[in-house]
């Protein structure tokens, strides 16, 4: 009795199924207190709202370095490579604008490009002061 030959088509189908199996997996989404730095030079989400006292974590999901830097210069993550993260606790209510140093430009005192905002509310849902300072 001779061994049966397996058709090359079987290998092609098996490889295709394995290759596509990861394509339909649920997307990696940030937790409520996380911001992803993603391909296309974007923060996801671009605006995040948290309660005062919350630690926000930025995670670089991209293949190039990024920063999370306060527009007023009061805090800075330094450069984060792929897979690295950095956290900051926001104790004061207010609105905190930030940007990525290599992927945003300042024009007339405002940043364009890779920018984001953290809105910090007190326990009652109020933003309190609207400064970018800590």
Secondary structure, DSSP 8 states (H G I E B T S, - for coil): -------HHHHHHHHHHHHHHTTTS------TTEEEEETTTEEESSEEEEETTEEEEEEE-SSS-B--EETTSS-B---B-TT-EEEEEE-S-EEEEEEEEEEEEEETTEEEEEEEEEEEE-TTS------S--
